[in-house]
Amino acid sequence: MITVGSGKFTYRVVEGWGKLPYGWDFKQVAGVVVDSHDNVFVYNRGEHHVIVFDKDGNFLYAWGEDMFASAHGLWIDDEDYLYFADHQSHTIKKCTADGRLLMTLGTENVKGEIGQPFRSPTGVSVAPSGDIFVSDGYDNARVHRFSPQGKHILSWGEKGDGEGQFAVPHGIFVHRDGIVYVADRENHRIQLFTPDGEFITQWKSDFNMPCTLFIDKDDIVYVPELRHRISILDINGNLLDRWGGVESHEIGQFVAPHTAWTDSKGDLYVGEVLEGQRIQKFERIK
């Protein structure tokens, strides 16, 4: 048995989790979420963009072959609706769990003007109010807020390293209290804002290219860092645990973590891009 982490955050690596049909591969796993039944949705850059597994890693179904250009960020709301950030098509798509398209933000394959939605969006998150927040991170240094119906409400951010500025806002998470967390990847930090874009504070915690973050029901924060590791913090930004840090294809270690989510038991799923091209499950044992 391979274990990672320490103390209250000790995990058993579930080797071989995620059984793909013969001849399939993930390419790069850009997003992962878990629904209310503990089914795991893997948003990847292979031919089958959305692949769904049960908690034991058994393949359930797949879809999205003709819907997405390049997978990037993924969110699931309390009703199990899915929101996909597609950075190459410059869109956010809301879908049902079985792939029915409900809404598209942005214009397919049309890049917006500087400062306007969207120019290679990276992440999406839905607030308790239903408002939709998008990190628009590769060609813009912006966060955009929309109504539940998709009406643009406001935007904030610009390039730089000051408060409220971004160098690739790469992921976003809106907490149940409404605070907006933005993974500011190239500035190696996470910034916190009000829903209206007012800067609250920032966490640095010696991050190394944080890609996004996930906050569980117990207010534990999981941060996948592109430079080969996962960090676990409390809701005040204090580091609780961390492992990885050296590029490795070994089971339980990382090449390029890009996404993380937990299920109802506290088990952790981490997806990797670049040469990682896999998803790993870590079963919490403490």
Backbone as CSV, one residue per row, in Angstrom:
resi,resn,N_x,N_y,N_z,CA_x,CA_y,CA_z,C_x,C_y,C_z
1,MET,0.844,-1.199,0.000,0.000,0.000,0.000,0.880,1.250,0.000
2,ILE,0.617,2.138,-0.927,1.352,3.396,-1.004,0.534,4.469,-0.311
3,THR,1.149,5.167,0.630,0.473,6.263,1.308,1.229,7.567,1.068
4,VAL,0.472,8.661,1.114,1.045,10.000,0.970,0.399,10.903,2.003
5,GLY,0.933,12.101,2.156,0.410,13.024,3.143,0.864,12.653,4.536
6,SER,0.241,13.296,5.534,0.630,13.048,6.915,-0.491,13.467,7.857
7,GLY,-0.402,12.983,9.091,-1.357,13.368,10.123,-2.791,13.139,9.712
8,LYS,-3.636,14.166,9.874,-5.043,14.057,9.527,-5.270,13.952,8.021
9,PHE,-4.228,14.215,7.258,-4.357,14.180,5.804,-3.432,13.114,5.218
10,THR,-3.633,11.905,5.724,-2.915,10.741,5.190,-3.846,10.006,4.235
11,TYR,-3.317,9.670,3.077,-4.127,9.054,2.031,-3.471,7.773,1.526
12,ARG,-4.318,6.839,1.148,-3.872,5.655,0.423,-4.073,5.896,-1.062
13,VAL,-3.042,5.666,-1.854,-3.153,5.842,-3.296,-3.919,4.648,-3.872
14,VAL,-5.000,4.922,-4.598,-5.793,3.863,-5.217,-5.193,3.604,-6.603
15,GLU,-4.325,2.642,-6.679,-3.600,2.389,-7.927,-4.544,1.917,-9.030
16,GLY,-4.353,2.469,-10.218,-5.130,2.047,-11.376,-6.550,2.560,-11.408
17,TRP,-6.859,3.550,-10.564,-8.230,4.067,-10.540,-8.571,4.732,-11.886
18,GLY,-9.798,4.529,-12.357,-10.250,5.142,-13.601,-10.001,4.227,-14.790
19,LYS,-10.857,3.231,-14.947,-10.656,2.190,-15.961,-11.264,2.636,-17.291
20,LEU,-10.431,2.993,-18.239,-10.886,3.456,-19.544,-11.217,2.291,-20.473
21,PRO,-12.160,2.480,-21.390,-12.387,1.469,-22.424,-11.121,1.260,-23.263
22,TYR,-11.023,0.107,-23.856,-9.842,-0.245,-24.638,-9.584,0.794,-25.729
23,GLY,-8.336,1.251,-25.826,-7.933,2.182,-26.859,-8.144,3.645,-26.528
24,TRP,-8.782,3.949,-25.386,-9.017,5.335,-24.990,-7.842,5.839,-24.163
25,ASP,-7.647,7.159,-24.166,-6.711,7.778,-23.225,-7.222,9.155,-22.840
26,PHE,-6.621,9.717,-21.796,-7.055,11.006,-21.276,-6.401,12.182,-21.995
27,LYS,-5.265,11.980,-22.639,-4.427,13.100,-23.066,-4.066,13.898,-21.817
28,GLN,-4.773,15.005,-21.562,-4.481,15.794,-20.371,-5.779,16.018,-19.595
29,VAL,-5.719,15.804,-18.281,-6.899,15.963,-17.430,-6.897,17.378,-16.857
30,ALA,-7.753,18.225,-17.435,-7.775,19.634,-17.048,-8.749,19.924,-15.920
31,GLY,-9.836,19.142,-15.818,-10.835,19.401,-14.796,-11.420,18.125,-14.234
32,VAL,-11.760,18.145,-12.955,-12.456,17.023,-12.330,-13.430,17.570,-11.306
33,VAL,-14.651,17.002,-11.264,-15.629,17.315,-10.222,-16.328,16.025,-9.820
34,VAL,-17.006,16.068,-8.678,-17.744,14.917,-8.156,-19.183,15.342,-7.908
35,ASP,-20.150,14.541,-8.386,-21.554,14.915,-8.234,-22.123,14.424,-6.903
36,SER,-23.420,14.616,-6.715,-24.068,14.292,-5.444,-24.158,12.790,-5.197
37,HIS,-23.877,11.974,-6.215,-23.873,10.519,-6.077,-22.452,9.963,-6.029
38,ASP,-21.482,10.824,-5.894,-20.057,10.462,-5.895,-19.585,9.902,-7.236
39,ASN,-20.293,10.244,-8.314,-19.765,9.963,-9.642,-18.750,11.046,-9.996
40,VAL,-17.711,10.656,-10.708,-16.573,11.537,-10.980,-16.558,11.896,-12.464
41,PHE,-16.591,13.189,-12.753,-16.573,13.699,-14.118,-15.165,14.197,-14.438
42,VAL,-14.568,13.610,-15.457,-13.195,13.941,-15.847,-13.246,14.697,-17.181
43,TYR,-12.833,15.949,-17.145,-12.824,16.841,-18.318,-11.401,16.850,-18.857
44,ASN,-11.223,16.281,-20.046,-9.869,16.058,-20.531,-9.745,16.456,-22.000
45,ARG,-8.519,16.417,-22.502,-8.235,16.886,-23.858,-8.087,15.748,-24.860
46,GLY,-8.581,14.583,-24.489,-8.610,13.470,-25.421,-9.820,13.547,-26.340
47,GLU,-10.057,12.499,-27.082,-11.180,12.482,-28.037,-12.519,12.567,-27.326
48,HIS,-12.630,11.909,-26.178,-13.868,11.896,-25.395,-13.679,12.886,-24.238
49,HIS,-14.184,14.096,-24.422,-13.827,15.190,-23.513,-14.372,15.026,-22.097
50,VAL,-15.527,14.401,-21.953,-16.126,14.222,-20.633,-16.303,12.719,-20.398
51,ILE,-15.554,12.188,-19.441,-15.611,10.768,-19.120,-16.068,10.638,-17.668
52,VAL,-17.063,9.785,-17.443,-17.687,9.677,-16.130,-17.422,8.291,-15.547
53,PHE,-16.985,8.291,-14.271,-16.706,7.052,-13.543,-17.528,7.022,-12.256
54,ASP,-17.757,5.825,-11.729,-18.273,5.757,-10.369,-17.110,5.884,-9.396
55,LYS,-17.410,5.894,-8.103,-16.372,6.164,-7.106,-15.288,5.092,-7.085
56,ASP,-15.611,3.903,-7.598,-14.629,2.828,-7.630,-13.782,2.836,-8.899
57,GLY,-14.054,3.801,-9.775,-13.260,3.915,-10.987,-13.801,3.140,-12.167
58,ASN,-15.025,2.634,-12.050,-15.639,1.930,-13.168,-16.202,2.930,-14.175
59,PHE,-15.929,2.712,-15.438,-16.422,3.585,-16.502,-17.944,3.516,-16.583
60,LEU,-18.580,4.695,-16.633,-20.032,4.762,-16.765,-20.453,5.184,-18.167
61,TYR,-19.989,6.338,-18.606,-20.329,6.828,-19.946,-19.430,8.012,-20.277
62,ALA,-19.521,8.483,-21.518,-18.708,9.601,-21.970,-19.482,10.407,-22.998
63,TRP,-19.093,11.666,-23.155,-19.726,12.517,-24.163,-18.817,13.728,-24.418
64,GLY,-19.273,14.630,-25.292,-18.559,15.883,-25.543,-17.590,15.846,-26.694
65,GLU,-17.628,14.803,-27.507,-16.641,14.658,-28.578,-16.647,15.840,-29.540
66,ASP,-17.807,16.400,-29.834,-17.913,17.503,-30.792,-18.299,18.823,-30.138
67,MET,-18.214,18.889,-28.817,-18.706,20.079,-28.119,-17.597,21.031,-27.683
68,PHE,-16.384,20.513,-27.459,-15.318,21.325,-26.885,-14.085,21.340,-27.783
69,ALA,-13.366,22.479,-27.745,-12.107,22.587,-28.487,-10.940,22.145,-27.628
70,SER,-10.875,22.641,-26.379,-9.784,22.254,-25.475,-10.225,22.442,-24.031
71,ALA,-10.222,21.356,-23.289,-10.675,21.374,-21.902,-9.776,22.252,-21.036
72,HIS,-10.420,22.980,-20.095,-9.616,23.733,-19.124,-10.194,23.691,-17.721
73,GLY,-11.264,24.428,-17.428,-11.810,24.461,-16.073,-13.189,23.831,-16.008
74,LEU,-13.569,23.318,-14.830,-14.852,22.633,-14.666,-15.422,22.922,-13.281
75,TRP,-16.752,23.073,-13.235,-17.477,23.285,-11.990,-18.752,22.462,-12.019
76,ILE,-19.228,22.043,-10.847,-20.528,21.404,-10.723,-21.299,22.089,-9.611
77,ASP,-22.575,22.406,-9.856,-23.345,23.123,-8.842,-24.160,22.151,-7.988
78,ASP,-24.964,22.687,-7.095,-25.702,21.858,-6.141,-26.779,21.004,-6.793
79,GLU,-27.149,21.334,-8.026,-28.145,20.549,-8.761,-27.493,19.620,-9.784
80,ASP,-26.193,19.477,-9.686,-25.408,18.612,-10.579,-25.376,19.101,-12.023
81,TYR,-25.564,20.419,-12.223,-25.306,20.990,-13.537,-23.809,21.282,-13.653
82,LEU,-23.279,21.078,-14.838,-21.852,21.218,-15.090,-21.568,22.492,-15.880
83,TYR,-20.440,23.133,-15.553,-20.004,24.350,-16.239,-18.577,24.130,-16.721
84,PHE,-18.369,24.304,-18.024,-17.091,23.993,-18.654,-16.433,25.251,-19.207
85,ALA,-15.189,25.478,-18.837,-14.380,26.535,-19.455,-13.559,25.916,-20.574
86,ASP,-13.743,26.455,-21.790,-13.036,25.967,-22.983,-12.169,27.115,-23.484
87,HIS,-10.878,27.037,-23.208,-10.047,28.209,-23.479,-9.784,28.430,-24.955
88,GLN,-9.879,27.408,-25.773,-9.631,27.611,-27.196,-10.853,28.105,-27.950
89,SER,-12.038,27.765,-27.490,-13.242,28.275,-28.152,-13.750,29.567,-27.522
90,HIS,-13.121,29.998,-26.392,-13.466,31.249,-25.711,-14.904,31.233,-25.190
91,THR,-15.309,30.098,-24.628,-16.672,29.967,-24.131,-16.725,29.294,-22.768
92,ILE,-17.860,29.513,-22.102,-18.276,28.748,-20.931,-19.586,28.074,-21.298
93,LYS,-19.675,26.770,-21.091,-20.889,26.034,-21.419,-21.475,25.398,-20.167
94,LYS,-22.778,25.556,-19.998,-23.519,24.878,-18.930,-24.241,23.685,-19.539
95,CYS,-24.076,22.514,-18.921,-24.646,21.280,-19.461,-25.261,20.437,-18.349
96,THR,-26.151,19.548,-18.753,-26.624,18.517,-17.842,-25.553,17.436,-17.716
97,ALA,-25.746,16.539,-16.761,-24.752,15.489,-16.525,-24.595,14.556,-17.716
98,ASP,-25.637,14.437,-18.534,-25.550,13.553,-19.697,-25.234,14.299,-20.994
99,GLY,-24.853,15.583,-20.870,-24.316,16.300,-22.022,-25.267,17.194,-22.778
100,ARG,-26.450,17.468,-22.254,-27.367,18.374,-22.939,-26.953,19.814,-22.658
101,LEU,-26.718,20.583,-23.716,-26.268,21.967,-23.590,-27.437,22.855,-23.178
102,LEU,-27.243,23.612,-22.091,-28.278,24.482,-21.567,-28.008,25.954,-21.839
103,MET,-26.736,26.347,-21.832,-26.396,27.757,-22.006,-24.938,27.881,-22.423
104,THR,-24.658,28.865,-23.261,-23.282,29.174,-23.636,-23.013,30.644,-23.361
105,LEU,-21.952,30.924,-22.624,-21.464,32.294,-22.440,-20.298,32.501,-23.393
106,GLY,-20.284,33.648,-24.059,-19.273,33.915,-25.065,-19.738,33.440,-26.431
107,THR,-18.988,33.806,-27.436,-19.303,33.418,-28.816,-18.284,32.404,-29.293
108,GLU,-18.786,31.292,-29.775,-17.929,30.175,-30.166,-16.829,30.628,-31.126
109,ASN,-15.582,30.367,-30.731,-14.396,30.614,-31.565,-14.192,32.083,-31.915
110,VAL,-14.761,32.986,-31.114,-14.565,34.425,-31.302,-13.926,34.995,-30.041
111,LYS,-12.737,35.566,-30.186,-12.020,36.144,-29.054,-12.531,37.555,-28.788
112,GLY,-12.880,37.843,-27.542,-13.386,39.155,-27.183,-12.310,40.229,-27.213
113,GLU,-12.733,41.467,-27.083,-11.798,42.577,-26.995,-11.038,42.517,-25.666
114,ILE,-9.888,43.166,-25.615,-9.102,43.205,-24.379,-9.978,43.711,-23.236
115,GLY,-9.983,42.967,-22.148,-10.760,43.339,-20.978,-12.185,42.831,-20.982
116,GLN,-12.655,42.330,-22.131,-14.036,41.873,-22.256,-14.071,40.347,-22.336
117,PRO,-15.195,39.738,-21.946,-15.332,38.279,-22.063,-15.369,37.860,-23.544
118,PHE,-14.760,36.752,-23.894,-13.694,36.039,-23.193,-12.482,36.001,-24.100
119,ARG,-11.310,35.911,-23.499,-10.061,35.722,-24.220,-9.305,34.573,-23.548
120,SER,-9.652,33.364,-23.938,-9.074,32.146,-23.384,-9.398,31.977,-21.898
121,PRO,-10.672,31.788,-21.557,-11.061,31.621,-20.152,-10.490,30.340,-19.570
122,THR,-10.167,30.399,-18.298,-9.464,29.296,-17.646,-10.294,28.552,-16.617
123,GLY,-11.220,29.233,-15.954,-11.967,28.599,-14.881,-13.339,29.199,-14.708
124,VAL,-14.216,28.464,-14.003,-15.582,28.917,-13.774,-16.050,28.404,-12.419
125,SER,-16.866,29.206,-11.746,-17.423,28.823,-10.452,-18.771,29.498,-10.286
126,VAL,-19.676,28.848,-9.565,-21.017,29.379,-9.362,-21.216,29.693,-7.885
127,ALA,-21.657,30.911,-7.610,-21.888,31.365,-6.245,-23.204,30.812,-5.715
128,PRO,-23.407,30.841,-4.397,-24.697,30.415,-3.842,-25.882,31.173,-4.427
129,SER,-25.662,32.412,-4.854,-26.709,33.220,-5.476,-27.082,32.721,-6.863
130,GLY,-26.237,31.864,-7.437,-26.414,31.436,-8.812,-25.599,32.224,-9.803
131,ASP,-24.996,33.335,-9.355,-24.134,34.114,-10.243,-22.926,33.277,-10.667
132,ILE,-22.487,33.489,-11.885,-21.408,32.716,-12.483,-20.164,33.586,-12.557
133,PHE,-19.054,33.084,-12.043,-17.784,33.819,-12.044,-16.789,33.068,-12.930
134,VAL,-16.069,33.822,-13.746,-15.142,33.227,-14.703,-13.768,33.878,-14.579
135,SER,-12.727,33.065,-14.475,-11.355,33.576,-14.573,-10.959,33.551,-16.044
136,ASP,-10.584,34.721,-16.547,-10.300,34.896,-17.976,-8.813,35.177,-18.090
137,GLY,-8.012,34.093,-18.138,-6.652,34.220,-17.692,-5.519,34.220,-18.665
138,TYR,-5.680,33.748,-19.890,-4.506,33.654,-20.752,-4.275,34.938,-21.542
139,ASP,-5.306,35.448,-22.211,-5.144,36.697,-22.958,-5.730,37.890,-22.224
140,ASN,-6.491,37.636,-21.198,-6.995,38.678,-20.311,-6.429,38.449,-18.920
141,ALA,-6.459,39.476,-18.097,-6.120,39.341,-16.681,-7.349,39.815,-15.905
142,ARG,-8.458,39.074,-16.083,-9.747,39.544,-15.607,-10.540,38.436,-14.922
143,VAL,-11.456,38.884,-14.094,-12.525,38.036,-13.580,-13.836,38.663,-14.019
144,HIS,-14.751,37.843,-14.512,-16.057,38.315,-14.964,-17.155,37.678,-14.117
145,ARG,-18.186,38.475,-13.850,-19.344,37.989,-13.097,-20.588,38.096,-13.975
146,PHE,-21.392,37.032,-13.976,-22.617,36.982,-14.757,-23.784,36.595,-13.858
147,SER,-24.980,36.985,-14.274,-26.188,36.516,-13.594,-26.410,35.042,-13.918
148,PRO,-27.304,34.369,-13.188,-27.598,32.967,-13.512,-28.107,32.777,-14.942
149,GLN,-28.690,33.818,-15.517,-29.199,33.744,-16.876,-28.138,34.104,-17.921
150,GLY,-26.934,34.467,-17.453,-25.849,34.748,-18.377,-25.661,36.208,-18.729
151,LYS,-26.300,37.132,-18.011,-26.102,38.559,-18.260,-24.827,39.035,-17.571
152,HIS,-23.973,39.731,-18.303,-22.726,40.237,-17.736,-23.029,41.329,-16.715
153,ILE,-22.477,41.180,-15.513,-22.715,42.134,-14.425,-21.533,43.065,-14.244
154,LEU,-20.335,42.503,-14.118,-19.142,43.337,-13.915,-17.897,42.508,-14.190
155,SER,-16.764,43.221,-14.303,-15.451,42.583,-14.462,-14.440,43.350,-13.630
156,TRP,-13.370,42.665,-13.225,-12.278,43.370,-12.556,-10.952,42.689,-12.860
157,GLY,-9.860,43.450,-12.606,-8.519,42.925,-12.775,-7.776,43.531,-13.953
158,GLU,-6.451,43.497,-13.846,-5.559,43.942,-14.914,-4.227,43.248,-14.707
159,LYS,-3.352,43.335,-15.706,-2.063,42.670,-15.597,-1.173,43.379,-14.583
160,GLY,-0.448,42.559,-13.793,0.457,43.110,-12.800,0.569,42.188,-11.611
161,ASP,1.288,42.641,-10.585,1.464,41.819,-9.389,0.993,42.523,-8.123
162,GLY,0.250,43.616,-8.272,-0.298,44.314,-7.121,-1.614,43.704,-6.674
163,GLU,-2.208,44.279,-5.658,-3.496,43.798,-5.164,-4.553,43.977,-6.244
164,GLY,-5.263,42.905,-6.553,-6.302,42.966,-7.572,-5.794,42.874,-8.994
165,GLN,-4.496,42.732,-9.151,-3.910,42.513,-10.472,-3.579,41.027,-10.629
166,PHE,-3.415,40.595,-11.877,-3.205,39.175,-12.136,-2.103,38.945,-13.161
167,ALA,-1.428,37.820,-12.993,-0.548,37.275,-14.023,-1.023,35.843,-14.267
168,VAL,-2.005,35.725,-15.123,-2.734,34.489,-15.447,-3.629,34.057,-14.273
169,PRO,-4.811,34.677,-14.158,-5.815,34.152,-13.225,-6.308,32.819,-13.780
170,HIS,-5.859,31.736,-13.180,-5.944,30.422,-13.809,-7.084,29.562,-13.295
171,GLY,-7.608,29.873,-12.136,-8.698,29.104,-11.560,-9.474,29.958,-10.585
172,ILE,-10.709,29.555,-10.292,-11.578,30.376,-9.454,-12.509,29.471,-8.646
173,PHE,-12.810,29.906,-7.422,-13.726,29.158,-6.560,-14.492,30.163,-5.716
174,VAL,-15.828,30.100,-5.774,-16.654,30.959,-4.929,-17.140,30.135,-3.740
175,HIS,-16.764,30.575,-2.550,-17.133,29.889,-1.313,-18.613,30.116,-1.011
176,ARG,-19.176,29.286,-0.154,-20.585,29.431,0.199,-20.881,30.749,0.911
177,ASP,-19.856,31.424,1.453,-20.073,32.739,2.064,-19.953,33.870,1.040
178,GLY,-19.717,33.520,-0.221,-19.664,34.512,-1.293,-18.279,35.013,-1.639
179,ILE,-17.280,34.704,-0.821,-15.923,35.163,-1.113,-15.398,34.458,-2.362
180,VAL,-14.742,35.230,-3.223,-14.225,34.727,-4.491,-12.718,34.514,-4.353
181,TYR,-12.275,33.279,-4.557,-10.865,32.901,-4.485,-10.341,32.735,-5.909
182,VAL,-9.232,33.390,-6.220,-8.659,33.321,-7.557,-7.225,32.814,-7.475
183,ALA,-6.934,31.742,-8.205,-5.565,31.233,-8.286,-4.811,32.059,-9.320
184,ASP,-3.939,32.925,-8.831,-3.156,33.846,-9.666,-1.822,33.153,-9.975
185,ARG,-1.842,32.323,-11.011,-0.794,31.316,-11.180,0.621,31.877,-11.277
186,GLU,0.830,32.806,-12.198,2.207,33.279,-12.424,2.690,34.208,-11.319
187,ASN,1.790,34.703,-10.494,2.187,35.452,-9.301,2.316,34.550,-8.076
188,HIS,2.083,33.253,-8.246,2.287,32.246,-7.195,1.522,32.587,-5.910
189,ARG,0.242,32.910,-6.107,-0.563,33.285,-4.944,-2.035,33.015,-5.215
190,ILE,-2.840,33.095,-4.160,-4.294,33.073,-4.262,-4.806,34.387,-3.690
191,GLN,-5.652,35.059,-4.456,-6.237,36.314,-4.003,-7.711,36.109,-3.656
192,LEU,-8.172,36.830,-2.635,-9.550,36.748,-2.172,-10.242,38.088,-2.408
193,PHE,-11.500,38.015,-2.905,-12.263,39.205,-3.251,-13.702,39.079,-2.763
194,THR,-14.368,40.230,-2.610,-15.810,40.227,-2.449,-16.442,39.891,-3.799
195,PRO,-17.737,39.571,-3.820,-18.385,39.304,-5.109,-18.371,40.499,-6.061
196,ASP,-18.143,41.692,-5.512,-18.081,42.897,-6.339,-16.655,43.249,-6.762
197,GLY,-15.717,42.345,-6.474,-14.356,42.545,-6.944,-13.462,43.370,-6.042
198,GLU,-13.884,43.601,-4.812,-13.048,44.338,-3.868,-12.026,43.397,-3.243
199,PHE,-10.769,43.781,-3.293,-9.692,42.956,-2.750,-9.842,42.805,-1.242
200,ILE,-9.685,41.563,-0.745,-9.742,41.281,0.686,-8.345,40.991,1.232
201,THR,-7.716,39.975,0.672,-6.377,39.597,1.118,-5.770,38.668,0.078
202,GLN,-4.557,38.210,0.334,-3.903,37.251,-0.544,-3.160,36.214,0.284
203,TRP,-3.050,35.013,-0.264,-2.263,33.948,0.334,-1.076,33.681,-0.581
204,LYS,0.080,33.587,0.000,1.250,33.213,-0.789,1.705,31.801,-0.441
205,SER,1.935,31.516,0.820,2.182,30.139,1.282,3.201,29.377,0.444
206,ASP,4.140,30.109,-0.154,5.192,29.467,-0.945,4.614,28.602,-2.061
207,PHE,3.526,29.058,-2.682,2.945,28.318,-3.803,3.902,28.310,-4.983
208,ASN,3.781,27.270,-5.802,4.570,27.169,-7.026,3.616,26.914,-8.195
209,MET,3.074,28.015,-8.754,2.130,27.990,-9.869,0.818,27.295,-9.496
210,PRO,0.061,27.869,-8.543,-1.244,27.278,-8.198,-2.196,27.375,-9.384
211,CYS,-2.799,26.241,-9.751,-3.661,26.205,-10.935,-5.106,26.561,-10.622
212,THR,-5.607,26.054,-9.523,-6.967,26.345,-9.095,-7.059,25.955,-7.627
213,LEU,-8.279,25.843,-7.099,-8.444,25.391,-5.727,-9.836,24.818,-5.554
214,PHE,-9.978,23.970,-4.550,-11.273,23.404,-4.170,-11.397,23.506,-2.660
215,ILE,-12.574,23.936,-2.188,-12.838,24.047,-0.755,-13.945,23.059,-0.406
216,ASP,-13.672,22.143,0.528,-14.667,21.125,0.851,-15.660,21.613,1.910
217,LYS,-16.574,20.745,2.308,-17.634,21.121,3.247,-17.098,21.468,4.619
218,ASP,-15.870,21.019,4.933,-15.252,21.334,6.218,-14.301,22.521,6.134
219,ASP,-14.356,23.250,5.027,-13.513,24.424,4.788,-12.025,24.077,4.719
220,ILE,-11.731,22.897,4.208,-10.358,22.541,3.881,-10.117,22.894,2.421
221,VAL,-8.985,23.519,2.152,-8.678,24.048,0.827,-7.597,23.186,0.177
222,TYR,-7.862,22.723,-1.029,-6.932,21.881,-1.774,-6.442,22.663,-2.988
223,VAL,-5.126,22.781,-3.120,-4.542,23.590,-4.191,-3.592,22.737,-5.025
224,PRO,-3.977,22.371,-6.256,-3.030,21.704,-7.152,-2.073,22.729,-7.752
225,GLU,-0.788,22.466,-7.640,0.232,23.379,-8.155,0.916,22.735,-9.359
226,LEU,1.014,23.488,-10.431,1.537,22.935,-11.683,2.929,22.353,-11.513
227,ARG,3.700,22.909,-10.594,5.044,22.415,-10.349,5.019,21.266,-9.341
228,HIS,4.250,20.239,-9.697,4.439,18.880,-9.189,3.948,18.603,-7.772
229,ARG,3.012,19.378,-7.230,2.604,19.060,-5.862,1.171,19.506,-5.587
230,ILE,0.661,19.042,-4.445,-0.652,19.449,-3.935,-0.452,20.037,-2.548
231,SER,-1.124,21.154,-2.269,-1.073,21.768,-0.948,-2.459,21.760,-0.337
232,ILE,-2.529,21.548,0.976,-3.787,21.528,1.714,-3.706,22.585,2.807
233,LEU,-4.703,23.476,2.850,-4.695,24.602,3.772,-6.015,24.674,4.521
234,ASP,-6.032,25.460,5.616,-7.303,25.768,6.248,-7.897,27.006,5.591
235,ILE,-9.075,27.406,6.037,-9.792,28.486,5.369,-9.140,29.851,5.617
236,ASN,-8.189,29.905,6.516,-7.446,31.145,6.757,-6.125,31.186,6.006
237,GLY,-5.876,30.157,5.195,-4.672,30.152,4.383,-3.464,29.537,5.057
238,ASN,-3.651,28.894,6.196,-2.541,28.249,6.883,-2.285,26.864,6.275
239,LEU,-1.034,26.571,5.988,-0.677,25.301,5.370,-0.833,24.163,6.373
240,LEU,-1.585,23.127,5.977,-1.817,21.958,6.810,-0.985,20.761,6.369
241,ASP,-0.835,20.605,5.064,-0.051,19.497,4.546,0.304,19.788,3.096
242,ARG,1.302,19.071,2.609,1.762,19.265,1.228,2.616,18.060,0.864
243,TRP,2.435,17.562,-0.364,3.366,16.538,-0.833,3.617,16.704,-2.325
244,GLY,4.675,16.054,-2.779,5.139,16.235,-4.150,6.267,17.258,-4.165
245,GLY,6.383,17.968,-5.285,7.410,19.001,-5.403,8.544,18.628,-6.321
246,VAL,8.667,17.344,-6.620,9.670,16.863,-7.573,8.930,16.152,-8.692
247,GLU,9.175,16.535,-9.936,8.457,15.936,-11.059,8.655,14.428,-11.092
248,SER,7.544,13.692,-11.082,7.642,12.245,-11.026,6.383,11.593,-11.585
249,HIS,6.556,10.547,-12.377,5.449,9.739,-12.859,5.111,8.616,-11.885
250,GLU,5.820,8.526,-10.763,5.549,7.486,-9.785,4.129,7.618,-9.239
251,ILE,3.532,6.482,-8.891,2.196,6.479,-8.312,2.188,7.308,-7.028
252,GLY,1.245,8.231,-6.926,1.122,9.056,-5.737,1.873,10.364,-5.807
253,GLN,2.758,10.501,-6.791,3.487,11.747,-7.002,2.908,12.451,-8.234
254,PHE,3.547,13.550,-8.652,2.928,14.372,-9.682,3.929,14.872,-10.717
255,VAL,3.382,15.093,-11.915,4.109,15.795,-12.971,3.573,17.215,-13.104
256,ALA,2.246,17.348,-13.296,1.673,18.684,-13.496,0.218,18.717,-13.021
257,PRO,-0.028,18.778,-11.699,-1.395,18.843,-11.185,-2.115,20.097,-11.668
258,HIS,-3.339,19.923,-12.145,-4.099,21.027,-12.735,-5.465,21.199,-12.087
259,THR,-5.974,20.145,-11.432,-7.334,20.173,-10.910,-7.459,19.224,-9.732
260,ALA,-8.345,19.548,-8.791,-8.561,18.699,-7.615,-9.994,18.861,-7.122
261,TRP,-10.529,17.781,-6.557,-11.890,17.790,-5.981,-11.964,16.645,-4.985
262,THR,-12.876,16.725,-4.023,-13.071,15.614,-3.093,-14.510,15.109,-3.176
263,ASP,-14.707,13.859,-2.718,-16.052,13.293,-2.695,-16.627,13.366,-1.291
264,SER,-17.765,12.711,-1.071,-18.462,12.816,0.205,-17.699,12.182,1.356
265,LYS,-16.757,11.283,1.054,-15.953,10.618,2.083,-14.654,11.370,2.380
266,GLY,-14.372,12.403,1.608,-13.111,13.119,1.772,-11.990,12.570,0.928
267,ASP,-12.311,11.596,0.053,-11.294,11.092,-0.873,-10.990,12.158,-1.914
268,LEU,-9.741,12.217,-2.329,-9.242,13.301,-3.169,-8.917,12.794,-4.565
269,TYR,-9.336,13.567,-5.573,-9.035,13.262,-6.971,-8.190,14.392,-7.537
270,VAL,-7.087,14.049,-8.177,-6.178,15.044,-8.743,-5.908,14.693,-10.207
271,GLY,-6.163,15.643,-11.105,-5.903,15.451,-12.527,-4.680,16.235,-12.965
272,GLU,-3.955,15.679,-13.946,-2.698,16.279,-14.395,-2.703,16.546,-15.899
273,VAL,-1.987,17.617,-16.268,-1.815,17.983,-17.670,-0.348,17.820,-18.068
274,LEU,0.037,18.474,-19.157,1.382,18.369,-19.716,1.725,16.887,-19.898
275,GLU,2.839,16.430,-19.336,3.209,15.020,-19.497,2.595,14.122,-18.424
276,GLY,1.767,14.710,-17.536,1.116,13.906,-16.506,0.033,13.017,-17.095
277,GLN,-0.961,13.637,-17.737,-1.968,12.944,-18.532,-2.638,11.790,-17.786
278,ARG,-3.074,12.080,-16.572,-3.724,11.035,-15.778,-4.567,11.671,-14.687
279,ILE,-5.384,10.834,-14.058,-6.077,11.227,-12.837,-5.726,10.202,-11.771
280,GLN,-5.530,10.683,-10.551,-5.235,9.789,-9.434,-6.267,9.998,-8.322
281,LYS,-6.607,8.880,-7.673,-7.483,8.949,-6.506,-6.685,8.657,-5.257
282,PHE,-6.908,9.486,-4.235,-6.248,9.337,-2.949,-7.350,9.130,-1.893
283,GLU,-7.363,7.950,-1.307,-8.382,7.579,-0.328,-7.942,8.015,1.068
284,ARG,-8.704,8.894,1.668,-8.304,9.422,2.978,-8.460,8.338,4.046
285,ILE,-7.417,8.130,4.817,-7.449,7.078,5.831,-7.323,7.622,7.242
286,LYS,-7.160,8.935,7.388,-7.121,9.540,8.723,-7.940,10.803,8.740
